[in-house]
Amino acid sequence: MDKKLAIIVLHYRTAELTADCLDSLDGQLDREDRVVVVDNDSADGSAERIETHIEERGYSGWARVVRSP
């Protein structure tokens, strides 16, 4: 049985720290592992900055942002 890992990162107005967290995970995950960054209604542009970071760094295959109202 293959094991899969899901990492949930709860985020509120800490775009730079969250980007650093994603950078630290790059190259450490198996092919089917996933990271979900949950933005807790930061309303300061953080979610957009993290989405841009994910796209620019090529993390889209394993990371995504979910916005919580």
PQR file of N, CA, C, O and H, with PARSE charges and radii, in Angstrom:
ATOM      1  N   MET A   1       0.845  -1.178   0.000 -0.4000 1.5000
ATOM      2  CA  MET A   1       0.000   0.000   0.000 -0.0000 2.0000
ATOM      3  C   MET A   1       0.894   1.246   0.000  0.5500 1.7000
ATOM      4  O   MET A   1       1.793   1.376   0.831 -0.5500 1.4000
ATOM      5  N   ASP A   2       0.638   2.146  -0.931 -0.4000 1.5000
ATOM      6  CA  ASP A   2       1.372   3.405  -0.985 -0.0000 2.0000
ATOM      7  C   ASP A   2       0.808   4.363   0.053  0.5500 1.7000
ATOM      8  O   ASP A   2      -0.406   4.476   0.226 -0.5500 1.4000
ATOM      9  H   ASP A   2      -0.093   2.041  -1.606  0.4000 1.0000
ATOM     10  N   LYS A   3       1.698   5.038   0.727 -0.4000 1.5000
ATOM     11  CA  LYS A   3       1.274   6.045   1.691 -0.0000 2.0000
ATOM     12  C   LYS A   3       1.335   7.406   1.027  0.5500 1.7000
ATOM     13  O   LYS A   3       2.266   7.713   0.283 -0.5500 1.4000
ATOM     14  H   LYS A   3       2.684   4.947   0.586  0.4000 1.0000
ATOM     15  N   LYS A   4       0.333   8.211   1.308 -0.4000 1.5000
ATOM     16  CA  LYS A   4       0.282   9.567   0.788 -0.0000 2.0000
ATOM     17  C   LYS A   4       0.247  10.525   1.964  0.5500 1.7000
ATOM     18  O   LYS A   4      -0.314  10.220   3.016 -0.5500 1.4000
ATOM     19  H   LYS A   4      -0.423   7.962   1.913  0.4000 1.0000
ATOM     20  N   LEU A   5       0.843  11.666   1.773 -0.4000 1.5000
ATOM     21  CA  LEU A   5       0.923  12.666   2.826 -0.0000 2.0000
ATOM     22  C   LEU A   5       0.180  13.918   2.384  0.5500 1.7000
ATOM     23  O   LEU A   5       0.319  14.371   1.248 -0.5500 1.4000
ATOM     24  H   LEU A   5       1.299  11.913   0.918  0.4000 1.0000
ATOM     25  N   ALA A   6      -0.611  14.469   3.298 -0.4000 1.5000
ATOM     26  CA  ALA A   6      -1.267  15.754   3.068 -0.0000 2.0000
ATOM     27  C   ALA A   6      -0.830  16.691   4.185  0.5500 1.7000
ATOM     28  O   ALA A   6      -0.983  16.380   5.366 -0.5500 1.4000
ATOM     29  H   ALA A   6      -0.724  14.101   4.221  0.4000 1.0000
ATOM     30  N   ILE A   7      -0.291  17.826   3.805 -0.4000 1.5000
ATOM     31  CA  ILE A   7       0.135  18.831   4.776 -0.0000 2.0000
ATOM     32  C   ILE A   7      -0.812  20.017   4.639  0.5500 1.7000
ATOM     33  O   ILE A   7      -1.024  20.537   3.544 -0.5500 1.4000
ATOM     34  H   ILE A   7      -0.166  18.079   2.846  0.4000 1.0000
ATOM     35  N   ILE A   8      -1.374  20.432   5.763 -0.4000 1.5000
ATOM     36  CA  ILE A   8      -2.271  21.578   5.789 -0.0000 2.0000
ATOM     37  C   ILE A   8      -1.548  22.705   6.518  0.5500 1.7000
ATOM     38  O   ILE A   8      -1.123  22.542   7.662 -0.5500 1.4000
ATOM     39  H   ILE A   8      -1.202  20.009   6.652  0.4000 1.0000
ATOM     40  N   VAL A   9      -1.413  23.845   5.851 -0.4000 1.5000
ATOM     41  CA  VAL A   9      -0.772  25.018   6.448 -0.0000 2.0000
ATOM     42  C   VAL A   9      -1.856  26.070   6.650  0.5500 1.7000
ATOM     43  O   VAL A   9      -2.425  26.580   5.685 -0.5500 1.4000
ATOM     44  H   VAL A   9      -1.758  23.978   4.922  0.4000 1.0000
ATOM     45  N   LEU A  10      -2.135  26.387   7.903 -0.4000 1.5000
ATOM     46  CA  LEU A  10      -3.106  27.436   8.202 -0.0000 2.0000
ATOM     47  C   LEU A  10      -2.379  28.770   8.174  0.5500 1.7000
ATOM     48  O   LEU A  10      -1.314  28.925   8.771 -0.5500 1.4000
ATOM     49  H   LEU A  10      -1.673  25.972   8.687  0.4000 1.0000
ATOM     50  N   HIS A  11      -2.961  29.720   7.480 -0.4000 1.5000
ATOM     51  CA  HIS A  11      -2.274  30.980   7.205 -0.0000 2.0000
ATOM     52  C   HIS A  11      -3.190  32.159   7.494  0.5500 1.7000
ATOM     53  O   HIS A  11      -4.368  32.140   7.139 -0.5500 1.4000
ATOM     54  H   HIS A  11      -3.826  29.594   6.994  0.4000 1.0000
ATOM     55  N   TYR A  12      -2.648  33.179   8.138 -0.4000 1.5000
ATOM     56  CA  TYR A  12      -3.364  34.437   8.338 -0.0000 2.0000
ATOM     57  C   TYR A  12      -2.344  35.570   8.325  0.5500 1.7000
ATOM     58  O   TYR A  12      -1.633  35.808   9.302 -0.5500 1.4000
ATOM     59  H   TYR A  12      -1.691  33.194   8.426  0.4000 1.0000
ATOM     60  N   ARG A  13      -2.296  36.256   7.196 -0.4000 1.5000
ATOM     61  CA  ARG A  13      -1.440  37.445   7.043 -0.0000 2.0000
ATOM     62  C   ARG A  13       0.047  37.171   7.275  0.5500 1.7000
ATOM     63  O   ARG A  13       0.750  37.987   7.870 -0.5500 1.4000
ATOM     64  H   ARG A  13      -2.874  36.063   6.403  0.4000 1.0000
ATOM     65  N   THR A  14       0.514  36.026   6.802 -0.4000 1.5000
ATOM     66  CA  THR A  14       1.941  35.690   6.948 -0.0000 2.0000
ATOM     67  C   THR A  14       2.471  35.137   5.628  0.5500 1.7000
ATOM     68  O   THR A  14       3.025  34.039   5.589 -0.5500 1.4000
ATOM     69  H   THR A  14      -0.058  35.363   6.318  0.4000 1.0000
ATOM     70  N   ALA A  15       2.303  35.885   4.571 -0.4000 1.5000
ATOM     71  CA  ALA A  15       2.669  35.406   3.233 -0.0000 2.0000
ATOM     72  C   ALA A  15       4.140  35.010   3.144  0.5500 1.7000
ATOM     73  O   ALA A  15       4.463  33.970   2.570 -0.5500 1.4000
ATOM     74  H   ALA A  15       1.853  36.777   4.603  0.4000 1.0000
ATOM     75  N   GLU A  16       5.033  35.821   3.703 -0.4000 1.5000
ATOM     76  CA  GLU A  16       6.457  35.528   3.591 -0.0000 2.0000
ATOM     77  C   GLU A  16       6.829  34.250   4.346  0.5500 1.7000
ATOM     78  O   GLU A  16       7.595  33.430   3.838 -0.5500 1.4000
ATOM     79  H   GLU A  16       4.771  36.666   4.169  0.4000 1.0000
ATOM     80  N   LEU A  17       6.292  34.081   5.551 -0.4000 1.5000
ATOM     81  CA  LEU A  17       6.570  32.864   6.322 -0.0000 2.0000
ATOM     82  C   LEU A  17       5.997  31.628   5.631  0.5500 1.7000
ATOM     83  O   LEU A  17       6.619  30.566   5.623 -0.5500 1.4000
ATOM     84  H   LEU A  17       5.670  34.747   5.963  0.4000 1.0000
ATOM     85  N   THR A  18       4.822  31.777   5.061 -0.4000 1.5000
ATOM     86  CA  THR A  18       4.206  30.651   4.359 -0.0000 2.0000
ATOM     87  C   THR A  18       5.000  30.301   3.111  0.5500 1.7000
ATOM     88  O   THR A  18       5.175  29.122   2.803 -0.5500 1.4000
ATOM     89  H   THR A  18       4.317  32.640   5.067  0.4000 1.0000
ATOM     90  N   ALA A  19       5.480  31.301   2.392 -0.4000 1.5000
ATOM     91  CA  ALA A  19       6.327  31.048   1.224 -0.0000 2.0000
ATOM     92  C   ALA A  19       7.612  30.328   1.646  0.5500 1.7000
ATOM     93  O   ALA A  19       8.063  29.410   0.962 -0.5500 1.4000
ATOM     94  H   ALA A  19       5.338  32.258   2.642  0.4000 1.0000
ATOM     95  N   ASP A  20       8.194  30.741   2.763 -0.4000 1.5000
ATOM     96  CA  ASP A  20       9.384  30.060   3.281 -0.0000 2.0000
ATOM     97  C   ASP A  20       9.073  28.605   3.630  0.5500 1.7000
ATOM     98  O   ASP A  20       9.881  27.713   3.374 -0.5500 1.4000
ATOM     99  H   ASP A  20       7.827  31.487   3.319  0.4000 1.0000
ATOM    100  N   CYS A  21       7.916  28.378   4.205 -0.4000 1.5000
ATOM    101  CA  CYS A  21       7.495  27.020   4.542 -0.0000 2.0000
ATOM    102  C   CYS A  21       7.398  26.168   3.278  0.5500 1.7000
ATOM    103  O   CYS A  21       7.890  25.040   3.252 -0.5500 1.4000
ATOM    104  H   CYS A  21       7.260  29.103   4.413  0.4000 1.0000
ATOM    105  N   LEU A  22       6.772  26.698   2.240 -0.4000 1.5000
ATOM    106  CA  LEU A  22       6.652  25.965   0.976 -0.0000 2.0000
ATOM    107  C   LEU A  22       8.029  25.695   0.382  0.5500 1.7000
ATOM    108  O   LEU A  22       8.287  24.601  -0.121 -0.5500 1.4000
ATOM    109  H   LEU A  22       6.373  27.615   2.262  0.4000 1.0000
ATOM    110  N   ASP A  23       8.910  26.683   0.440 -0.4000 1.5000
ATOM    111  CA  ASP A  23      10.270  26.500  -0.079 -0.0000 2.0000
ATOM    112  C   ASP A  23      10.987  25.373   0.655  0.5500 1.7000
ATOM    113  O   ASP A  23      11.738  24.611   0.047 -0.5500 1.4000
ATOM    114  H   ASP A  23       8.701  27.572   0.849  0.4000 1.0000
ATOM    115  N   SER A  24      10.756  25.267   1.961 -0.4000 1.5000
ATOM    116  CA  SER A  24      11.424  24.224   2.742 -0.0000 2.0000
ATOM    117  C   SER A  24      10.907  22.834   2.395  0.5500 1.7000
ATOM    118  O   SER A  24      11.611  21.843   2.590 -0.5500 1.4000
ATOM    119  H   SER A  24      10.146  25.886   2.455  0.4000 1.0000
ATOM    120  N   LEU A  25       9.694  22.757   1.886 -0.4000 1.5000
ATOM    121  CA  LEU A  25       9.114  21.461   1.511 -0.0000 2.0000
ATOM    122  C   LEU A  25       9.499  21.032   0.094  0.5500 1.7000
ATOM    123  O   LEU A  25       9.392  19.856  -0.253 -0.5500 1.4000
ATOM    124  H   LEU A  25       9.122  23.562   1.727  0.4000 1.0000
ATOM    125  N   ASP A  26       9.943  21.978  -0.713 -0.4000 1.5000
ATOM    126  CA  ASP A  26      10.310  21.667  -2.092 -0.0000 2.0000
ATOM    127  C   ASP A  26      11.414  20.611  -2.114  0.5500 1.7000
ATOM    128  O   ASP A  26      12.458  20.777  -1.483 -0.5500 1.4000
ATOM    129  H   ASP A  26      10.031  22.934  -0.431  0.4000 1.0000
ATOM    130  N   GLY A  27      11.174  19.537  -2.839 -0.4000 1.5000
ATOM    131  CA  GLY A  27      12.139  18.455  -2.954 -0.0000 2.0000
ATOM    132  C   GLY A  27      12.069  17.431  -1.834  0.5500 1.7000
ATOM    133  O   GLY A  27      12.775  16.423  -1.873 -0.5500 1.4000
ATOM    134  H   GLY A  27      10.326  19.403  -3.352  0.4000 1.0000
ATOM    135  N   GLN A  28      11.230  17.674  -0.838 -0.4000 1.5000
ATOM    136  CA  GLN A  28      11.109  16.765   0.301 -0.0000 2.0000
ATOM    137  C   GLN A  28       9.898  15.837   0.198  0.5500 1.7000
ATOM    138  O   GLN A  28       9.779  14.882   0.966 -0.5500 1.4000
ATOM    139  H   GLN A  28      10.656  18.492  -0.806  0.4000 1.0000
ATOM    140  N   LEU A  29       9.015  16.113  -0.736 -0.4000 1.5000
ATOM    141  CA  LEU A  29       7.760  15.371  -0.826 -0.0000 2.0000
ATOM    142  C   LEU A  29       7.828  14.301  -1.900  0.5500 1.7000
ATOM    143  O   LEU A  29       8.558  14.425  -2.883 -0.5500 1.4000
ATOM    144  H   LEU A  29       9.112  16.889  -1.360  0.4000 1.0000
ATOM    145  N   ASP A  30       7.054  13.250  -1.689 -0.4000 1.5000
ATOM    146  CA  ASP A  30       6.897  12.235  -2.717 -0.0000 2.0000
ATOM    147  C   ASP A  30       5.942  12.739  -3.776  0.5500 1.7000
ATOM    148  O   ASP A  30       5.241  13.732  -3.579 -0.5500 1.4000
ATOM    149  H   ASP A  30       6.461  13.149  -0.890  0.4000 1.0000
ATOM    150  N   ARG A  31       5.922  12.060  -4.879 -0.4000 1.5000
ATOM    151  CA  ARG A  31       5.146  12.462  -6.053 -0.0000 2.0000
ATOM    152  C   ARG A  31       3.660  12.691  -5.753  0.5500 1.7000
ATOM    153  O   ARG A  31       3.053  13.586  -6.341 -0.5500 1.4000
ATOM    154  H   ARG A  31       6.491  11.253  -5.039  0.4000 1.0000
ATOM    155  N   GLU A  32       3.074  11.920  -4.869 -0.4000 1.5000
ATOM    156  CA  GLU A  32       1.636  12.032  -4.618 -0.0000 2.0000
ATOM    157  C   GLU A  32       1.286  12.838  -3.369  0.5500 1.7000
ATOM    158  O   GLU A  32       0.108  12.972  -3.037 -0.5500 1.4000
ATOM    159  H   GLU A  32       3.567  11.193  -4.390  0.4000 1.0000
ATOM    160  N   ASP A  33       2.274  13.370  -2.681 -0.4000 1.5000
ATOM    161  CA  ASP A  33       2.017  14.197  -1.503 -0.0000 2.0000
ATOM    162  C   ASP A  33       1.473  15.557  -1.938  0.5500 1.7000
ATOM    163  O   ASP A  33       1.756  16.038  -3.035 -0.5500 1.4000
ATOM    164  H   ASP A  33       3.231  13.262  -2.951  0.4000 1.0000
ATOM    165  N   ARG A  34       0.691  16.158  -1.056 -0.4000 1.5000
ATOM    166  CA  ARG A  34       0.068  17.442  -1.369 -0.0000 2.0000
ATOM    167  C   ARG A  34       0.171  18.388  -0.180  0.5500 1.7000
ATOM    168  O   ARG A  34       0.211  17.965   0.976 -0.5500 1.4000
ATOM    169  H   ARG A  34       0.461  15.767  -0.165  0.4000 1.0000
ATOM    170  N   VAL A  35       0.212  19.690  -0.498 -0.4000 1.5000
ATOM    171  CA  VAL A  35       0.197  20.736   0.520 -0.0000 2.0000
ATOM    172  C   VAL A  35      -0.961  21.671   0.197  0.5500 1.7000
ATOM    173  O   VAL A  35      -1.111  22.141  -0.931 -0.5500 1.4000
ATOM    174  H   VAL A  35       0.179  20.034  -1.437  0.4000 1.0000
ATOM    175  N   VAL A  36      -1.771  21.927   1.211 -0.4000 1.5000
ATOM    176  CA  VAL A  36      -2.884  22.866   1.065 -0.0000 2.0000
ATOM    177  C   VAL A  36      -2.652  24.001   2.046  0.5500 1.7000
ATOM    178  O   VAL A  36      -2.552  23.786   3.254 -0.5500 1.4000
ATOM    179  H   VAL A  36      -1.649  21.545   2.127  0.4000 1.0000
ATOM    180  N   VAL A  37      -2.567  25.205   1.516 -0.4000 1.5000
ATOM    181  CA  VAL A  37      -2.458  26.402   2.347 -0.0000 2.0000
ATOM    182  C   VAL A  37      -3.866  26.956   2.490  0.5500 1.7000
ATOM    183  O   VAL A  37      -4.496  27.324   1.499 -0.5500 1.4000
ATOM    184  H   VAL A  37      -2.647  25.380   0.535  0.4000 1.0000
ATOM    185  N   VAL A  38      -4.359  27.015   3.715 -0.4000 1.5000
ATOM    186  CA  VAL A  38      -5.690  27.557   3.973 -0.0000 2.0000
ATOM    187  C   VAL A  38      -5.524  28.990   4.446  0.5500 1.7000
ATOM    188  O   VAL A  38      -4.989  29.248   5.525 -0.5500 1.4000
ATOM    189  H   VAL A  38      -3.847  26.716   4.521  0.4000 1.0000
ATOM    190  N   ASP A  39      -5.992  29.919   3.619 -0.4000 1.5000
ATOM    191  CA  ASP A  39      -5.954  31.337   3.970 -0.0000 2.0000
ATOM    192  C   ASP A  39      -7.213  31.657   4.765  0.5500 1.7000
ATOM    193  O   ASP A  39      -8.329  31.477   4.278 -0.5500 1.4000
ATOM    194  H   ASP A  39      -6.426  29.710   2.743  0.4000 1.0000
ATOM    195  N   ASN A  40      -7.024  32.128   5.984 -0.4000 1.5000
ATOM    196  CA  ASN A  40      -8.143  32.388   6.887 -0.0000 2.0000
ATOM    197  C   ASN A  40      -8.633  33.827   6.735  0.5500 1.7000
ATOM    198  O   ASN A  40      -8.618  34.606   7.688 -0.5500 1.4000
ATOM    199  H   ASN A  40      -6.117  32.274   6.380  0.4000 1.0000
ATOM    200  N   ASP A  41      -9.070  34.167   5.514 -0.4000 1.5000
ATOM    201  CA  ASP A  41      -9.637  35.488   5.204 -0.0000 2.0000
ATOM    202  C   ASP A  41      -8.690  36.624   5.590  0.5500 1.7000
ATOM    203  O   ASP A  41      -9.085  37.573   6.268 -0.5500 1.4000
ATOM    204  H   ASP A  41      -9.082  33.534   4.739  0.4000 1.0000
ATOM    205  N   SER A  42      -7.439  36.514   5.150 -0.4000 1.5000
ATOM    206  CA  SER A  42      -6.427  37.517   5.487 -0.0000 2.0000
ATOM    207  C   SER A  42      -6.798  38.917   5.016  0.5500 1.7000
ATOM    208  O   SER A  42      -6.535  39.896   5.715 -0.5500 1.4000
ATOM    209  H   SER A  42      -7.118  35.743   4.600  0.4000 1.0000
ATOM    210  N   ALA A  43      -7.403  39.020   3.846 -0.4000 1.5000
ATOM    211  CA  ALA A  43      -7.867  40.306   3.310 -0.0000 2.0000
ATOM    212  C   ALA A  43      -6.752  41.346   3.187  0.5500 1.7000
ATOM    213  O   ALA A  43      -7.007  42.549   3.242 -0.5500 1.4000
ATOM    214  H   ALA A  43      -7.617  38.225   3.278  0.4000 1.0000
ATOM    215  N   ASP A  44      -5.508  40.870   3.018 -0.4000 1.5000
ATOM    216  CA  ASP A  44      -4.396  41.801   2.852 -0.0000 2.0000
ATOM    217  C   ASP A  44      -3.569  41.479   1.602  0.5500 1.7000
ATOM    218  O   ASP A  44      -2.467  42.000   1.427 -0.5500 1.4000
ATOM    219  H   ASP A  44      -5.301  39.893   2.973  0.4000 1.0000
ATOM    220  N   GLY A  45      -4.106  40.623   0.746 -0.4000 1.5000
ATOM    221  CA  GLY A  45      -3.397  40.233  -0.461 -0.0000 2.0000
ATOM    222  C   GLY A  45      -2.469  39.050  -0.266  0.5500 1.7000
ATOM    223  O   GLY A  45      -1.799  38.633  -1.210 -0.5500 1.4000
ATOM    224  H   GLY A  45      -5.001  40.200   0.889  0.4000 1.0000
ATOM    225  N   SER A  46      -2.416  38.502   0.934 -0.4000 1.5000
ATOM    226  CA  SER A  46      -1.534  37.375   1.228 -0.0000 2.0000
ATOM    227  C   SER A  46      -1.836  36.159   0.364  0.5500 1.7000
ATOM    228  O   SER A  46      -0.922  35.532  -0.171 -0.5500 1.4000
ATOM    229  H   SER A  46      -2.961  38.841   1.702  0.4000 1.0000
ATOM    230  N   ALA A  47      -3.105  35.828   0.226 -0.4000 1.5000
ATOM    231  CA  ALA A  47      -3.480  34.640  -0.551 -0.0000 2.0000
ATOM    232  C   ALA A  47      -2.983  34.778  -1.987  0.5500 1.7000
ATOM    233  O   ALA A  47      -2.465  33.822  -2.565 -0.5500 1.4000
ATOM    234  H   ALA A  47      -3.847  36.338   0.661  0.4000 1.0000
ATOM    235  N   GLU A  48      -3.140  35.959  -2.555 -0.4000 1.5000
ATOM    236  CA  GLU A  48      -2.675  36.194  -3.915 -0.0000 2.0000
ATOM    237  C   GLU A  48      -1.156  36.069  -4.017  0.5500 1.7000
ATOM    238  O   GLU A  48      -0.639  35.497  -4.977 -0.5500 1.4000
ATOM    239  H   GLU A  48      -3.561  36.735  -2.086  0.4000 1.0000
ATOM    240  N   ARG A  49      -0.444  36.606  -3.027 -0.4000 1.5000
ATOM    241  CA  ARG A  49       1.021  36.514  -3.031 -0.0000 2.0000
ATOM    242  C   ARG A  49       1.482  35.064  -2.930  0.5500 1.7000
ATOM    243  O   ARG A  49       2.449  34.672  -3.583 -0.5500 1.4000
ATOM    244  H   ARG A  49      -0.864  37.071  -2.247  0.4000 1.0000
ATOM    245  N   ILE A  50       0.802  34.273  -2.123 -0.4000 1.5000
ATOM    246  CA  ILE A  50       1.167  32.866  -1.995 -0.0000 2.0000
ATOM    247  C   ILE A  50       0.853  32.115  -3.281  0.5500 1.7000
ATOM    248  O   ILE A  50       1.646  31.284  -3.724 -0.5500 1.4000
ATOM    249  H   ILE A  50       0.016  34.591  -1.593  0.4000 1.0000
ATOM    250  N   GLU A  51      -0.295  32.399  -3.883 -0.4000 1.5000
ATOM    251  CA  GLU A  51      -0.631  31.766  -5.165 -0.0000 2.0000
ATOM    252  C   GLU A  51       0.413  32.100  -6.227  0.5500 1.7000
ATOM    253  O   GLU A  51       0.816  31.231  -7.001 -0.5500 1.4000
ATOM    254  H   GLU A  51      -0.939  33.074  -3.524  0.4000 1.0000
ATOM    255  N   THR A  52       0.842  33.337  -6.263 -0.4000 1.5000
ATOM    256  CA  THR A  52       1.872  33.751  -7.214 -0.0000 2.0000
ATOM    257  C   THR A  52       3.186  33.020  -6.923  0.5500 1.7000
ATOM    258  O   THR A  52       3.864  32.573  -7.849 -0.5500 1.4000
ATOM    259  H   THR A  52       0.515  34.042  -5.635  0.4000 1.0000
ATOM    260  N   HIS A  53       3.541  32.899  -5.667 -0.4000 1.5000
ATOM    261  CA  HIS A  53       4.760  32.185  -5.280 -0.0000 2.0000
ATOM    262  C   HIS A  53       4.696  30.728  -5.736  0.5500 1.7000
ATOM    263  O   HIS A  53       5.666  30.200  -6.280 -0.5500 1.4000
ATOM    264  H   HIS A  53       2.990  33.262  -4.915  0.4000 1.0000
ATOM    265  N   ILE A  54       3.565  30.089  -5.517 -0.4000 1.5000
ATOM    266  CA  ILE A  54       3.382  28.694  -5.929 -0.0000 2.0000
ATOM    267  C   ILE A  54       3.558  28.569  -7.441  0.5500 1.7000
ATOM    268  O   ILE A  54       4.248  27.668  -7.918 -0.5500 1.4000
ATOM    269  H   ILE A  54       2.777  30.518  -5.076  0.4000 1.0000
ATOM    270  N   GLU A  55       2.941  29.459  -8.177 -0.4000 1.5000
ATOM    271  CA  GLU A  55       3.028  29.407  -9.641 -0.0000 2.0000
ATOM    272  C   GLU A  55       4.454  29.684 -10.129  0.5500 1.7000
ATOM    273  O   GLU A  55       4.980  28.950 -10.966 -0.5500 1.4000
ATOM    274  H   GLU A  55       2.380  30.190  -7.790  0.4000 1.0000
ATOM    275  N   GLU A  56       5.072  30.737  -9.606 -0.4000 1.5000
ATOM    276  CA  GLU A  56       6.416  31.120 -10.062 -0.0000 2.0000
ATOM    277  C   GLU A  56       7.473  30.066  -9.743  0.5500 1.7000
ATOM    278  O   GLU A  56       8.414  29.885 -10.516 -0.5500 1.4000
ATOM    279  H   GLU A  56       4.645  31.334  -8.927  0.4000 1.0000
ATOM    280  N   ARG A  57       7.333  29.378  -8.630 -0.4000 1.5000
ATOM    281  CA  ARG A  57       8.313  28.373  -8.211 -0.0000 2.0000
ATOM    282  C   ARG A  57       8.030  26.982  -8.780  0.5500 1.7000
ATOM    283  O   ARG A  57       8.829  26.061  -8.614 -0.5500 1.4000
ATOM    284  H   ARG A  57       6.568  29.525  -8.002  0.4000 1.0000
ATOM    285  N   GLY A  58       6.882  26.842  -9.455 -0.4000 1.5000
ATOM    286  CA  GLY A  58       6.552  25.543 -10.034 -0.0000 2.0000
ATOM    287  C   GLY A  58       6.028  24.538  -9.032  0.5500 1.7000
ATOM    288  O   GLY A  58       6.181  23.332  -9.224 -0.5500 1.4000
ATOM    289  H   GLY A  58       6.233  27.591  -9.590  0.4000 1.0000
ATOM    290  N   TYR A  59       5.415  25.014  -7.972 -0.4000 1.5000
ATOM    291  CA  TYR A  59       4.887  24.136  -6.938 -0.0000 2.0000
ATOM    292  C   TYR A  59       3.448  23.694  -7.208  0.5500 1.7000
ATOM    293  O   TYR A  59       2.864  22.972  -6.399 -0.5500 1.4000
ATOM    294  H   TYR A  59       5.291  25.994  -7.816  0.4000 1.0000
ATOM    295  N   SER A  60       2.885  24.110  -8.310 -0.4000 1.5000
ATOM    296  CA  SER A  60       1.465  23.846  -8.592 -0.0000 2.0000
ATOM    297  C   SER A  60       1.108  22.372  -8.605  0.5500 1.7000
ATOM    298  O   SER A  60      -0.050  22.021  -8.378 -0.5500 1.4000
ATOM    299  H   SER A  60       3.360  24.696  -8.966  0.4000 1.0000
ATOM    300  N   GLY A  61       2.067  21.506  -8.864 -0.4000 1.5000
ATOM    301  CA  GLY A  61       1.786  20.080  -8.877 -0.0000 2.0000
ATOM    302  C   GLY A  61       1.520  19.498  -7.502  0.5500 1.7000
ATOM    303  O   GLY A  61       0.919  18.431  -7.379 -0.5500 1.4000
ATOM    304  H   GLY A  61       3.008  21.791  -9.049  0.4000 1.0000
ATOM    305  N   TRP A  62       1.969  20.201  -6.460 -0.4000 1.5000
ATOM    306  CA  TRP A  62       1.792  19.656  -5.111 -0.0000 2.0000
ATOM    307  C   TRP A  62       1.244  20.647  -4.087  0.5500 1.7000
ATOM    308  O   TRP A  62       0.958  20.255  -2.955 -0.5500 1.4000
ATOM    309  H   TRP A  62       2.457  21.068  -6.559  0.4000 1.0000
ATOM    310  N   ALA A  63       1.091  21.919  -4.455 -0.4000 1.5000
ATOM    311  CA  ALA A  63       0.607  22.919  -3.491 -0.0000 2.0000
ATOM    312  C   ALA A  63      -0.509  23.746  -4.100  0.5500 1.7000
ATOM    313  O   ALA A  63      -0.543  24.009  -5.302 -0.5500 1.4000
ATOM    314  H   ALA A  63       1.323  22.237  -5.374  0.4000 1.0000
ATOM    315  N   ARG A  64      -1.423  24.145  -3.223 -0.4000 1.5000
ATOM    316  CA  ARG A  64      -2.510  25.027  -3.657 -0.0000 2.0000
ATOM    317  C   ARG A  64      -3.014  25.827  -2.457  0.5500 1.7000
ATOM    318  O   ARG A  64      -2.744  25.494  -1.303 -0.5500 1.4000
ATOM    319  H   ARG A  64      -1.396  23.931  -2.247  0.4000 1.0000
ATOM    320  N   VAL A  65      -3.744  26.879  -2.764 -0.4000 1.5000
ATOM    321  CA  VAL A  65      -4.323  27.737  -1.742 -0.0000 2.0000
ATOM    322  C   VAL A  65      -5.844  27.550  -1.740  0.5500 1.7000
ATOM    323  O   VAL A  65      -6.484  27.533  -2.791 -0.5500 1.4000
ATOM    324  H   VAL A  65      -3.963  27.149  -3.701  0.4000 1.0000
ATOM    325  N   VAL A  66      -6.401  27.413  -0.546 -0.4000 1.5000
ATOM    326  CA  VAL A  66      -7.852  27.370  -0.365 -0.0000 2.0000
ATOM    327  C   VAL A  66      -8.196  28.564   0.508  0.5500 1.7000
ATOM    328  O   VAL A  66      -7.571  28.785   1.545 -0.5500 1.4000
ATOM    329  H   VAL A  66      -5.882  27.427   0.308  0.4000 1.0000
ATOM    330  N   ARG A  67      -9.183  29.327   0.088 -0.4000 1.5000
ATOM    331  CA  ARG A  67      -9.572  30.526   0.850 -0.0000 2.0000
ATOM    332  C   ARG A  67     -10.776  30.211   1.749  0.5500 1.7000
ATOM    333  O   ARG A  67     -11.829  29.773   1.284 -0.5500 1.4000
ATOM    334  H   ARG A  67      -9.691  29.147  -0.755  0.4000 1.0000
ATOM    335  N   SER A  68     -10.585  30.445   3.022 -0.4000 1.5000
ATOM    336  CA  SER A  68     -11.661  30.225   3.982 -0.0000 2.0000
ATOM    337  C   SER A  68     -12.317  31.570   4.285  0.5500 1.7000
ATOM    338  O   SER A  68     -11.634  32.547   4.591 -0.5500 1.4000
ATOM    339  H   SER A  68      -9.730  30.800   3.399  0.4000 1.0000
ATOM    340  N   PRO A  69     -13.635  31.613   4.200 -0.5600 1.5000
ATOM    341  CA  PRO A  69     -14.323  32.896   4.468  0.2800 2.0000
ATOM    342  C   PRO A  69     -14.296  33.301   5.939  0.5500 1.7000
ATOM    343  O   PRO A  69     -14.832  34.348   6.301 -0.5500 1.4000
TER
END
